[in-house]
Amino acid sequence: MSVLLAEPTLASPMASGLSSAGLDAPRLPEGFPAQLQSQLAWTGSSMSEASNFILKLSDAEIAEINAALEFFKTLGDDGDAIKPSNFPLPTLGLKLADLSRDIHEGQGVAVIRGLNPASFPVEDLTMIYLGVSSYIAEQRGRQDKRGNMLGFHIVADNSTKQAAEHHRHSTKEITFHNEEAGDVVGWLTRSTAAAGGKCIVASAYTIYNFLAATRPDLIRTLARSDWPFALPKFHCRPVIFHEDGKLIMNFGRAALLGNDAHPRPSHLPTLTSQQKEALDAIESIAKATQLEIQTQAGDMHFINNLVVLHRREGFVNGEASSEKRHLVRMRLRSTEHGWSIPSALEQEWNKAFGEKGGKHWHLEPMPASFFPLARQPN
């Protein structure tokens, strides 16, 4: 599939809620292209029409997954050891290799659909997730400094005000963002909400093409290294990069503006009016060109975290456990297809994928105060 945006698809900057000021800004930052010609530049309508980002598993492919699971279990290895060579998918694996290329160089979005999570114990379901995702990108990254690998189970939690306001545990809609690290981010949906909770994605390439054609001044703002990020600790860097001929976008509004769960310390610098306008422009264009995915239980979503923004709509859980939204996230990187990471982002990538640090696989959500007990000497 090739979805190229030769012209901006929004009627005008004013129609999208953007200011018309700066339309005659003279030029883009040095080295940044006037337009990104790539399959990664798509709109929600073009993706929906193509609908080739969803791989629907056949009965034979599900049987192949089951056989791979049983084979791996005979080895007696820890689940973290799963890789294509010990989780053999001779037929499906070829399709997954194509999906990996699509995620890295094609549309940047893929959904694998057809598994029934209720058919598997949670341990087996997790091993399937690890096995299938290893064909997409074989390196798995830590999610935090504690070494959690299954990325803070994404479930509603109103036990405290802070938890209820955190985007990971809130039932409210959240804004577009990237994860702090990971070339690819994957989610396994164990169960969906009774209502709402769609996964919504948008192309950073499409956003860039529109701004480059109408507001190059905002591209210059986004590419400057003076953005004052406060998470995980204070540091300044750009929001967008042009690395080896590829655009990379990485930001989160909470890290730049703060929110109820993460109040911004008063001593830190705040965003300029131009920076706030640039963030609002990203959100506005993303919403105008977004792709909404009605998630189903058992879905495995994979996105190119370097160029695909994501958010979710608000949701309402039901009483039954099958009507309570529960996602399990992983951060991934492919040795074969991985992109060059800008130096300003390398520290977070090293924390996630470097050798230093432990790894903990919690199959169920853990309380915020949980920490593994230190191993005592004999």
Contacts in CASP RR format, 6 or more apart in sequence:
PFRMAT RR
TARGET T0000
AUTHOR 0000-0000-0000
METHOD contacts of the structure
MODEL  1
MSVLLAEPTLASPMASGLSSAGLDAPRLPEGFPAQLQSQLAWTGSSMSEA
SNFILKLSDAEIAEINAALEFFKTLGDDGDAIKPSNFPLPTLGLKLADLS
RDIHEGQGVAVIRGLNPASFPVEDLTMIYLGVSSYIAEQRGRQDKRGNML
GFHIVADNSTKQAAEHHRHSTKEITFHNEEAGDVVGWLTRSTAAAGGKCI
VASAYTIYNFLAATRPDLIRTLARSDWPFALPKFHCRPVIFHEDGKLIMN
FGRAALLGNDAHPRPSHLPTLTSQQKEALDAIESIAKATQLEIQTQAGDM
HFINNLVVLHRREGFVNGEASSEKRHLVRMRLRSTEHGWSIPSALEQEWN
KAFGEKGGKHWHLEPMPASFFPLARQPN
1 39 0 8 1.000
1 50 0 8 1.000
1 52 0 8 1.000
1 106 0 8 1.000
1 107 0 8 1.000
2 39 0 8 1.000
3 39 0 8 1.000
3 41 0 8 1.000
3 42 0 8 1.000
3 43 0 8 1.000
3 46 0 8 1.000
3 47 0 8 1.000
3 50 0 8 1.000
3 107 0 8 1.000
4 37 0 8 1.000
4 38 0 8 1.000
4 39 0 8 1.000
4 41 0 8 1.000
5 35 0 8 1.000
5 41 0 8 1.000
5 42 0 8 1.000
5 43 0 8 1.000
5 206 0 8 1.000
5 209 0 8 1.000
5 210 0 8 1.000
6 35 0 8 1.000
7 213 0 8 1.000
8 209 0 8 1.000
8 210 0 8 1.000
8 213 0 8 1.000
8 214 0 8 1.000
9 43 0 8 1.000
9 206 0 8 1.000
9 210 0 8 1.000
9 288 0 8 1.000
9 289 0 8 1.000
10 16 0 8 1.000
10 210 0 8 1.000
10 285 0 8 1.000
10 288 0 8 1.000
10 289 0 8 1.000
12 20 0 8 1.000
13 19 0 8 1.000
13 20 0 8 1.000
13 23 0 8 1.000
13 214 0 8 1.000
13 215 0 8 1.000
14 20 0 8 1.000
16 281 0 8 1.000
16 284 0 8 1.000
16 285 0 8 1.000
16 288 0 8 1.000
17 280 0 8 1.000
17 284 0 8 1.000
18 214 0 8 1.000
18 215 0 8 1.000
18 277 0 8 1.000
18 280 0 8 1.000
18 281 0 8 1.000
18 284 0 8 1.000
18 285 0 8 1.000
19 277 0 8 1.000
22 215 0 8 1.000
22 217 0 8 1.000
23 214 0 8 1.000
23 215 0 8 1.000
25 215 0 8 1.000
25 216 0 8 1.000
25 217 0 8 1.000
25 220 0 8 1.000
26 216 0 8 1.000
27 216 0 8 1.000
28 34 0 8 1.000
28 212 0 8 1.000
28 216 0 8 1.000
28 219 0 8 1.000
28 220 0 8 1.000
29 219 0 8 1.000
29 220 0 8 1.000
29 223 0 8 1.000
29 242 0 8 1.000
31 242 0 8 1.000
32 212 0 8 1.000
32 219 0 8 1.000
32 223 0 8 1.000
32 242 0 8 1.000
33 212 0 8 1.000
33 242 0 8 1.000
33 245 0 8 1.000
34 212 0 8 1.000
34 213 0 8 1.000
35 209 0 8 1.000
35 212 0 8 1.000
35 213 0 8 1.000
36 205 0 8 1.000
36 208 0 8 1.000
36 209 0 8 1.000
36 247 0 8 1.000
38 106 0 8 1.000
38 205 0 8 1.000
39 105 0 8 1.000
39 106 0 8 1.000
39 107 0 8 1.000
40 105 0 8 1.000
40 106 0 8 1.000
40 107 0 8 1.000
40 108 0 8 1.000
40 203 0 8 1.000
40 204 0 8 1.000
40 205 0 8 1.000
40 304 0 8 1.000
40 307 0 8 1.000
40 308 0 8 1.000
41 203 0 8 1.000
41 205 0 8 1.000
41 206 0 8 1.000
41 209 0 8 1.000
42 107 0 8 1.000
42 203 0 8 1.000
42 205 0 8 1.000
42 206 0 8 1.000
42 291 0 8 1.000
43 203 0 8 1.000
43 206 0 8 1.000
43 289 0 8 1.000
43 291 0 8 1.000
44 202 0 8 1.000
44 289 0 8 1.000
44 290 0 8 1.000
44 291 0 8 1.000
44 292 0 8 1.000
47 53 0 8 1.000
47 107 0 8 1.000
47 109 0 8 1.000
47 291 0 8 1.000
48 291 0 8 1.000
53 102 0 8 1.000
53 107 0 8 1.000
53 108 0 8 1.000
53 109 0 8 1.000
53 110 0 8 1.000
53 111 0 8 1.000
54 110 0 8 1.000
54 111 0 8 1.000
54 112 0 8 1.000
54 113 0 8 1.000
55 95 0 8 1.000
55 99 0 8 1.000
55 110 0 8 1.000
55 111 0 8 1.000
55 112 0 8 1.000
55 113 0 8 1.000
56 113 0 8 1.000
56 114 0 8 1.000
57 65 0 8 1.000
57 92 0 8 1.000
57 112 0 8 1.000
57 113 0 8 1.000
57 114 0 8 1.000
57 115 0 8 1.000
60 91 0 8 1.000
61 89 0 8 1.000
61 91 0 8 1.000
61 92 0 8 1.000
61 95 0 8 1.000
62 114 0 8 1.000
62 115 0 8 1.000
64 89 0 8 1.000
64 90 0 8 1.000
64 91 0 8 1.000
64 92 0 8 1.000
65 89 0 8 1.000
65 92 0 8 1.000
65 115 0 8 1.000
65 128 0 8 1.000
65 132 0 8 1.000
67 88 0 8 1.000
68 87 0 8 1.000
68 88 0 8 1.000
68 89 0 8 1.000
68 131 0 8 1.000
69 87 0 8 1.000
69 124 0 8 1.000
69 127 0 8 1.000
69 128 0 8 1.000
71 86 0 8 1.000
71 87 0 8 1.000
71 88 0 8 1.000
72 79 0 8 1.000
72 82 0 8 1.000
72 86 0 8 1.000
72 87 0 8 1.000
72 127 0 8 1.000
72 131 0 8 1.000
73 127 0 8 1.000
75 86 0 8 1.000
77 86 0 8 1.000
79 126 0 8 1.000
79 127 0 8 1.000
79 130 0 8 1.000
79 361 0 8 1.000
80 130 0 8 1.000
80 140 0 8 1.000
80 149 0 8 1.000
80 359 0 8 1.000
80 361 0 8 1.000
82 127 0 8 1.000
82 130 0 8 1.000
82 131 0 8 1.000
82 134 0 8 1.000
83 131 0 8 1.000
83 134 0 8 1.000
83 138 0 8 1.000
84 93 0 8 1.000
84 131 0 8 1.000
84 134 0 8 1.000
84 135 0 8 1.000
84 138 0 8 1.000
87 130 0 8 1.000
87 131 0 8 1.000
87 134 0 8 1.000
89 96 0 8 1.000
89 132 0 8 1.000
89 135 0 8 1.000
93 135 0 8 1.000
96 112 0 8 1.000
96 132 0 8 1.000
96 135 0 8 1.000
96 136 0 8 1.000
97 135 0 8 1.000
99 110 0 8 1.000
99 112 0 8 1.000
99 135 0 8 1.000
99 136 0 8 1.000
99 302 0 8 1.000
100 135 0 8 1.000
100 136 0 8 1.000
100 137 0 8 1.000
100 334 0 8 1.000
100 336 0 8 1.000
100 337 0 8 1.000
101 337 0 8 1.000
102 108 0 8 1.000
102 110 0 8 1.000
103 109 0 8 1.000
103 110 0 8 1.000
103 136 0 8 1.000
103 137 0 8 1.000
103 184 0 8 1.000
103 302 0 8 1.000
103 303 0 8 1.000
103 304 0 8 1.000
103 337 0 8 1.000
104 183 0 8 1.000
104 184 0 8 1.000
104 304 0 8 1.000
104 334 0 8 1.000
104 337 0 8 1.000
104 338 0 8 1.000
104 339 0 8 1.000
105 337 0 8 1.000
108 303 0 8 1.000
108 304 0 8 1.000
108 307 0 8 1.000
108 308 0 8 1.000
109 201 0 8 1.000
109 291 0 8 1.000
109 301 0 8 1.000
109 302 0 8 1.000
109 303 0 8 1.000
109 304 0 8 1.000
109 308 0 8 1.000
110 136 0 8 1.000
110 301 0 8 1.000
110 302 0 8 1.000
110 303 0 8 1.000
111 293 0 8 1.000
111 299 0 8 1.000
111 300 0 8 1.000
111 301 0 8 1.000
111 302 0 8 1.000
112 132 0 8 1.000
112 299 0 8 1.000
112 300 0 8 1.000
112 302 0 8 1.000
113 296 0 8 1.000
113 298 0 8 1.000
113 299 0 8 1.000
113 300 0 8 1.000
114 296 0 8 1.000
114 298 0 8 1.000
114 299 0 8 1.000
115 125 0 8 1.000
115 128 0 8 1.000
115 298 0 8 1.000
115 300 0 8 1.000
116 297 0 8 1.000
116 298 0 8 1.000
117 125 0 8 1.000
117 189 0 8 1.000
117 190 0 8 1.000
117 191 0 8 1.000
117 297 0 8 1.000
117 298 0 8 1.000
118 297 0 8 1.000
118 322 0 8 1.000
120 128 0 8 1.000
122 190 0 8 1.000
122 363 0 8 1.000
122 364 0 8 1.000
123 363 0 8 1.000
125 188 0 8 1.000
125 190 0 8 1.000
126 150 0 8 1.000
126 188 0 8 1.000
126 328 0 8 1.000
126 361 0 8 1.000
126 363 0 8 1.000
129 188 0 8 1.000
129 300 0 8 1.000
129 328 0 8 1.000
129 330 0 8 1.000
130 140 0 8 1.000
132 300 0 8 1.000
133 140 0 8 1.000
133 186 0 8 1.000
133 300 0 8 1.000
133 302 0 8 1.000
133 330 0 8 1.000
133 332 0 8 1.000
136 184 0 8 1.000
136 302 0 8 1.000
136 332 0 8 1.000
136 334 0 8 1.000
137 183 0 8 1.000
137 184 0 8 1.000
137 332 0 8 1.000
137 333 0 8 1.000
137 334 0 8 1.000
137 337 0 8 1.000
137 338 0 8 1.000
138 332 0 8 1.000
138 334 0 8 1.000
138 335 0 8 1.000
139 332 0 8 1.000
139 333 0 8 1.000
139 334 0 8 1.000
139 335 0 8 1.000
139 353 0 8 1.000
140 149 0 8 1.000
140 330 0 8 1.000
140 331 0 8 1.000
140 332 0 8 1.000
141 149 0 8 1.000
141 181 0 8 1.000
141 182 0 8 1.000
141 330 0 8 1.000
141 331 0 8 1.000
141 332 0 8 1.000
141 333 0 8 1.000
141 352 0 8 1.000
141 353 0 8 1.000
142 148 0 8 1.000
142 149 0 8 1.000
142 331 0 8 1.000
142 351 0 8 1.000
142 352 0 8 1.000
142 353 0 8 1.000
142 357 0 8 1.000
142 358 0 8 1.000
142 359 0 8 1.000
143 149 0 8 1.000
143 150 0 8 1.000
143 151 0 8 1.000
143 152 0 8 1.000
143 329 0 8 1.000
143 331 0 8 1.000
143 352 0 8 1.000
144 151 0 8 1.000
144 152 0 8 1.000
145 232 0 8 1.000
145 351 0 8 1.000
146 360 0 8 1.000
146 371 0 8 1.000
146 372 0 8 1.000
147 357 0 8 1.000
147 358 0 8 1.000
147 359 0 8 1.000
147 360 0 8 1.000
148 360 0 8 1.000
148 362 0 8 1.000
149 330 0 8 1.000
149 359 0 8 1.000
149 360 0 8 1.000
149 361 0 8 1.000
150 328 0 8 1.000
150 329 0 8 1.000
150 330 0 8 1.000
150 361 0 8 1.000
150 362 0 8 1.000
150 363 0 8 1.000
151 328 0 8 1.000
151 329 0 8 1.000
151 330 0 8 1.000
151 331 0 8 1.000
152 168 0 8 1.000
152 329 0 8 1.000
152 365 0 8 1.000
153 326 0 8 1.000
153 327 0 8 1.000
153 328 0 8 1.000
153 362 0 8 1.000
153 364 0 8 1.000
153 365 0 8 1.000
154 168 0 8 1.000
154 169 0 8 1.000
154 187 0 8 1.000
154 325 0 8 1.000
154 326 0 8 1.000
154 327 0 8 1.000
154 328 0 8 1.000
154 329 0 8 1.000
155 169 0 8 1.000
155 324 0 8 1.000
155 325 0 8 1.000
155 326 0 8 1.000
155 327 0 8 1.000
155 365 0 8 1.000
156 169 0 8 1.000
156 170 0 8 1.000
156 171 0 8 1.000
156 315 0 8 1.000
156 317 0 8 1.000
156 324 0 8 1.000
156 325 0 8 1.000
157 163 0 8 1.000
157 164 0 8 1.000
157 166 0 8 1.000
157 169 0 8 1.000
157 365 0 8 1.000
158 164 0 8 1.000
158 169 0 8 1.000
161 260 0 8 1.000
162 260 0 8 1.000
162 261 0 8 1.000
163 169 0 8 1.000
163 261 0 8 1.000
163 368 0 8 1.000
164 170 0 8 1.000
165 259 0 8 1.000
165 260 0 8 1.000
165 261 0 8 1.000
166 261 0 8 1.000
166 262 0 8 1.000
167 174 0 8 1.000
167 254 0 8 1.000
167 259 0 8 1.000
167 261 0 8 1.000
171 193 0 8 1.000
171 314 0 8 1.000
171 315 0 8 1.000
171 316 0 8 1.000
171 317 0 8 1.000
172 314 0 8 1.000
173 311 0 8 1.000
173 312 0 8 1.000
173 313 0 8 1.000
173 314 0 8 1.000
174 311 0 8 1.000
174 312 0 8 1.000
175 252 0 8 1.000
175 253 0 8 1.000
175 283 0 8 1.000
175 311 0 8 1.000
176 200 0 8 1.000
176 202 0 8 1.000
176 282 0 8 1.000
176 283 0 8 1.000
176 286 0 8 1.000
176 287 0 8 1.000
176 309 0 8 1.000
176 310 0 8 1.000
176 311 0 8 1.000
177 251 0 8 1.000
177 252 0 8 1.000
177 253 0 8 1.000
177 254 0 8 1.000
177 309 0 8 1.000
177 310 0 8 1.000
177 311 0 8 1.000
178 249 0 8 1.000
178 250 0 8 1.000
178 251 0 8 1.000
178 252 0 8 1.000
178 305 0 8 1.000
178 306 0 8 1.000
178 309 0 8 1.000
178 310 0 8 1.000
179 185 0 8 1.000
179 305 0 8 1.000
179 329 0 8 1.000
179 331 0 8 1.000
180 231 0 8 1.000
180 232 0 8 1.000
180 250 0 8 1.000
180 255 0 8 1.000
180 348 0 8 1.000
181 331 0 8 1.000
181 345 0 8 1.000
181 348 0 8 1.000
181 349 0 8 1.000
181 351 0 8 1.000
181 352 0 8 1.000
181 353 0 8 1.000
182 305 0 8 1.000
182 306 0 8 1.000
182 331 0 8 1.000
182 332 0 8 1.000
182 333 0 8 1.000
182 349 0 8 1.000
182 352 0 8 1.000
182 353 0 8 1.000
183 304 0 8 1.000
183 305 0 8 1.000
183 306 0 8 1.000
183 332 0 8 1.000
183 333 0 8 1.000
183 334 0 8 1.000
183 338 0 8 1.000
183 339 0 8 1.000
183 341 0 8 1.000
184 302 0 8 1.000
184 303 0 8 1.000
184 304 0 8 1.000
184 305 0 8 1.000
184 331 0 8 1.000
184 332 0 8 1.000
184 333 0 8 1.000
184 334 0 8 1.000
185 302 0 8 1.000
185 303 0 8 1.000
185 305 0 8 1.000
185 310 0 8 1.000
185 329 0 8 1.000
185 330 0 8 1.000
185 331 0 8 1.000
185 332 0 8 1.000
186 300 0 8 1.000
186 301 0 8 1.000
186 302 0 8 1.000
186 303 0 8 1.000
186 329 0 8 1.000
186 330 0 8 1.000
186 331 0 8 1.000
186 332 0 8 1.000
187 199 0 8 1.000
187 299 0 8 1.000
187 300 0 8 1.000
187 301 0 8 1.000
187 327 0 8 1.000
187 328 0 8 1.000
187 329 0 8 1.000
187 330 0 8 1.000
188 298 0 8 1.000
188 299 0 8 1.000
188 300 0 8 1.000
188 327 0 8 1.000
188 328 0 8 1.000
188 330 0 8 1.000
189 295 0 8 1.000
189 296 0 8 1.000
189 297 0 8 1.000
189 298 0 8 1.000
189 299 0 8 1.000
189 300 0 8 1.000
189 301 0 8 1.000
189 326 0 8 1.000
189 327 0 8 1.000
190 297 0 8 1.000
190 298 0 8 1.000
190 326 0 8 1.000
190 327 0 8 1.000
190 328 0 8 1.000
191 297 0 8 1.000
191 321 0 8 1.000
191 322 0 8 1.000
191 323 0 8 1.000
191 324 0 8 1.000
191 325 0 8 1.000
191 326 0 8 1.000
192 295 0 8 1.000
192 296 0 8 1.000
192 297 0 8 1.000
192 323 0 8 1.000
192 325 0 8 1.000
193 315 0 8 1.000
193 316 0 8 1.000
193 317 0 8 1.000
193 318 0 8 1.000
193 323 0 8 1.000
193 324 0 8 1.000
193 325 0 8 1.000
194 315 0 8 1.000
194 316 0 8 1.000
194 317 0 8 1.000
194 318 0 8 1.000
194 323 0 8 1.000
195 315 0 8 1.000
195 316 0 8 1.000
196 313 0 8 1.000
196 314 0 8 1.000
196 315 0 8 1.000
196 316 0 8 1.000
197 295 0 8 1.000
197 312 0 8 1.000
197 313 0 8 1.000
197 314 0 8 1.000
197 315 0 8 1.000
197 325 0 8 1.000
198 292 0 8 1.000
198 293 0 8 1.000
198 294 0 8 1.000
198 295 0 8 1.000
198 312 0 8 1.000
198 313 0 8 1.000
199 292 0 8 1.000
199 293 0 8 1.000
199 295 0 8 1.000
199 301 0 8 1.000
199 310 0 8 1.000
199 312 0 8 1.000
200 290 0 8 1.000
200 291 0 8 1.000
200 292 0 8 1.000
200 293 0 8 1.000
200 310 0 8 1.000
200 311 0 8 1.000
200 312 0 8 1.000
200 313 0 8 1.000
201 290 0 8 1.000
201 291 0 8 1.000
201 293 0 8 1.000
201 303 0 8 1.000
201 308 0 8 1.000
201 309 0 8 1.000
201 310 0 8 1.000
202 285 0 8 1.000
202 286 0 8 1.000
202 287 0 8 1.000
202 289 0 8 1.000
202 290 0 8 1.000
202 291 0 8 1.000
202 308 0 8 1.000
202 309 0 8 1.000
202 310 0 8 1.000
203 289 0 8 1.000
203 307 0 8 1.000
203 308 0 8 1.000
203 309 0 8 1.000
204 240 0 8 1.000
204 247 0 8 1.000
204 248 0 8 1.000
204 249 0 8 1.000
204 306 0 8 1.000
204 307 0 8 1.000
204 308 0 8 1.000
204 309 0 8 1.000
205 247 0 8 1.000
205 307 0 8 1.000
206 285 0 8 1.000
206 289 0 8 1.000
207 249 0 8 1.000
207 281 0 8 1.000
207 282 0 8 1.000
207 285 0 8 1.000
207 286 0 8 1.000
207 289 0 8 1.000
207 309 0 8 1.000
208 219 0 8 1.000
208 240 0 8 1.000
208 247 0 8 1.000
208 249 0 8 1.000
210 285 0 8 1.000
211 218 0 8 1.000
211 219 0 8 1.000
211 222 0 8 1.000
211 281 0 8 1.000
211 285 0 8 1.000
212 219 0 8 1.000
215 281 0 8 1.000
217 274 0 8 1.000
218 274 0 8 1.000
218 277 0 8 1.000
218 278 0 8 1.000
218 281 0 8 1.000
219 240 0 8 1.000
221 274 0 8 1.000
221 275 0 8 1.000
221 277 0 8 1.000
221 278 0 8 1.000
222 238 0 8 1.000
222 239 0 8 1.000
222 240 0 8 1.000
222 278 0 8 1.000
222 282 0 8 1.000
223 238 0 8 1.000
223 239 0 8 1.000
223 240 0 8 1.000
223 241 0 8 1.000
223 242 0 8 1.000
224 238 0 8 1.000
225 236 0 8 1.000
225 237 0 8 1.000
225 238 0 8 1.000
225 344 0 8 1.000
226 236 0 8 1.000
227 236 0 8 1.000
227 237 0 8 1.000
227 238 0 8 1.000
227 239 0 8 1.000
227 251 0 8 1.000
227 256 0 8 1.000
227 271 0 8 1.000
227 275 0 8 1.000
228 234 0 8 1.000
228 236 0 8 1.000
228 256 0 8 1.000
228 268 0 8 1.000
228 269 0 8 1.000
228 270 0 8 1.000
228 271 0 8 1.000
229 235 0 8 1.000
229 236 0 8 1.000
229 237 0 8 1.000
229 251 0 8 1.000
229 255 0 8 1.000
229 256 0 8 1.000
230 255 0 8 1.000
230 256 0 8 1.000
230 258 0 8 1.000
230 262 0 8 1.000
230 264 0 8 1.000
230 265 0 8 1.000
230 268 0 8 1.000
231 254 0 8 1.000
231 255 0 8 1.000
231 262 0 8 1.000
232 348 0 8 1.000
234 268 0 8 1.000
237 344 0 8 1.000
237 345 0 8 1.000
238 342 0 8 1.000
238 344 0 8 1.000
239 249 0 8 1.000
239 250 0 8 1.000
239 251 0 8 1.000
239 278 0 8 1.000
240 247 0 8 1.000
240 248 0 8 1.000
240 249 0 8 1.000
241 247 0 8 1.000
241 248 0 8 1.000
241 249 0 8 1.000
241 250 0 8 1.000
241 342 0 8 1.000
241 344 0 8 1.000
241 345 0 8 1.000
242 248 0 8 1.000
243 339 0 8 1.000
243 340 0 8 1.000
243 341 0 8 1.000
243 342 0 8 1.000
244 339 0 8 1.000
244 340 0 8 1.000
246 306 0 8 1.000
246 307 0 8 1.000
246 339 0 8 1.000
246 340 0 8 1.000
247 307 0 8 1.000
248 306 0 8 1.000
248 307 0 8 1.000
248 339 0 8 1.000
248 341 0 8 1.000
248 342 0 8 1.000
248 345 0 8 1.000
249 306 0 8 1.000
249 307 0 8 1.000
249 309 0 8 1.000
250 305 0 8 1.000
250 306 0 8 1.000
250 345 0 8 1.000
251 279 0 8 1.000
251 282 0 8 1.000
253 259 0 8 1.000
253 279 0 8 1.000
254 261 0 8 1.000
254 262 0 8 1.000
255 262 0 8 1.000
256 271 0 8 1.000
256 275 0 8 1.000
256 279 0 8 1.000
257 264 0 8 1.000
257 271 0 8 1.000
257 279 0 8 1.000
258 264 0 8 1.000
264 270 0 8 1.000
271 279 0 8 1.000
282 309 0 8 1.000
286 309 0 8 1.000
292 313 0 8 1.000
293 301 0 8 1.000
295 301 0 8 1.000
297 322 0 8 1.000
302 332 0 8 1.000
303 310 0 8 1.000
305 331 0 8 1.000
306 339 0 8 1.000
315 325 0 8 1.000
317 323 0 8 1.000
317 324 0 8 1.000
317 325 0 8 1.000
318 324 0 8 1.000
331 352 0 8 1.000
333 349 0 8 1.000
333 353 0 8 1.000
341 349 0 8 1.000
360 372 0 8 1.000
END
